[in-house]
Amino acid sequence: MILGVQMVPPNGVWREFLELEQARHVAVNLLNLDNWPQWNSTAQRILSSEKGELSEGQRFDLHRIERQQLIEEMWQVKFIRKGNDPEFTEIGFDWLGQSSNGKKSGNAVKSLRLEITVLCEDQGGVEIAAWWQVSKWTRFFKARVENSAKQIAKQWLSDLSNKAVLELENIKQIISQEEE
């Protein structure tokens, strides 16, 4: 127990080992919201009041088209921690819900928190810990709902460890180059 808060173990933890430079690229690309559409498969478009580097408390929406419907996932940055010895970046995200064509959906998942740690050292890599709760009314298909929460975390891990391991060109630079 820390300051009266009970530490609850995550529902799942997944990790991928990466080379040092790959892990550094992942940390930079994860922190820069402008780079998300290049690596995050659920972020075809992003809506946020702030651009560039993520900040604590920042809210953002990931937009994608699925089965000819606009799906919006709302997220908030809960915390950001960085260190140098060892070199790491850790970010906590809270899922605020989902809508489909402007109507609230995804009500079966009551809460979802992802904590992503990128360790930029030899034998380092990226790790995602996930905590979720499902609504009580989902008891008949609880396993399926829990699987959907698990799949979000696993998809982010896959995207980070496969698509974010390179130095990504800032999306603003790409747009300005196309306009020239």
N, C-alpha and C positions, 0 to 999 in steps of 0.2 A: 504494500500500500504506500502510495506517495501522496502526501498532503491530503489525506482523506479520500483519495481517488483509488478505486480498486483497479488493478491492472488486469485486463481481460485478455487472454491469449487470442491471437488472430484466428479467423476461420480457415485461413490458408496463407501459405508463404511459398513463393516461387522465385527462383533465381537463375541467372545465366552468367557464366564466367566470360569475361572479356579481356582483351589485351589492354594495357595501360592507355594508349592513345584512343582506342575505341571508347573506353569508359569516359575519358575526358570529353570526347565529342558528345556522348550521350548526356553528360551533365550540362553542357552548354545548350544543347538542343532542347532538353527538357525545361530548362529555365527560361528559354526564349519563346514566348507564345507565338511570335511571328513565324517560327519554324515548324510549328505543330502540323500544319496541313501537309508538309513534306514527309513526315514520318508517322503520324497518327492516322490510321485507316478509318477511324470514326470521326475525323475532323476535316471534312471536305471544306467547310467554312467555319470561321470562329467569330463570335460576337463578344466583345468585351469593351468596357469603357477605357481600358488602358492597353497599350501595345508594348511590345518589347519584353523586357525581363519581368517575370512574375513577381508579385509582391504579396505579403501576408494579407489575408482578408479579401484579396481580389476575386471577383466573380467573373465567370466566363461561360459561354454556351458553345457546345460543339454541335454543328449542324451537318446532317447528311441526308441523302435521299435513299430510301429503302422501300421497295415495292411501290414506287411512284408516290410516296408520302414523305413529307419533310419531318424528320426526327430531330428533336433538339434535346440534348442532355445538358443539364445545368450543373456546374461545379463551382466550388469555392476552395481557394488555397487556405488551408488551415495554419500551416507553419512552413518555414523554410529555415534549414540549418545547413551551415557549411563549416568545414574544418580543414586544416592543413597537415596535421600530423596525427592520424592518417588523413590523406586528402579525400574528402567525401562531400557529397551534396545529398540532402535528405529533404523531401517535400511531402507534406500531407495534404490530401485532397478529400473534401467531403462532397458526395453526390447529393445534389439538391432536388433531383427529380428529373422527369422526362416528359416531353409532350410530343404528340403526333398530330401534325396539321393544326397546331395551336390548342389542342385539347389535352388535358393532363392524362398521361398514360404511365405504365410501369408502376402502378400502385402496389403491386405485390411485394416489391422490395421497399421496406420501410426506411432503411438507412444503409449507406455503403460508405466506407472510408478506405482509401488507398494510401499507403505510406510507401514511397519509393525512395530507396537508398541506392546511390551510385558510389561505389568505392573505387577510386582512381589510384590503384596500387597494383603491384604484381599480384596475381591470383585474386584480383578484384572483379568487379562486374556490377550488375544491376539486380536488385532484389525488390520484390513487391510483396508487402504484407496487406491483407485485406480483412476487414471486419464488416459483417453485414447482419442485418436483422430482417426477417420477413414478416409481413402482416399475419395476424392470427387467422384471418379468414382463408389463408392459403394452405391450410393443413393437409388438404387432399392432394395437392400437387407441390408440396414444399420442396421436394428434391429438385424438381424442374426449375423452380424459382431460384433456389440456391445455386443451381448450375449456371443460370444466367448471370448472377452476380460474380461468380467465379470466372466466367468467360470474359467479362470486362477486364478483370485484372490480368488474366492470361494473354488477352489480345494486346493490352498495353505493353506487357513484358515482351511479347513477340515483336511488336512494332519497334520498341526501343532497342532491342538487342539485334535487330536485323536492318532497320531502316535509319536509325538515328546514330549509327556508329561512325558515320562519315561527317566531315565538315560540311554543313549545309549552308548554302548561300542564302543570306537574308532575303526573304520574300520581297521586301521593299526594293532591294537592289535589282532583283529579277524583273519586277514590274517597270522600274525606271529604264532598264536596259531595253525592254521590249518597246517602250514608247519612243525611244530615240531613233 
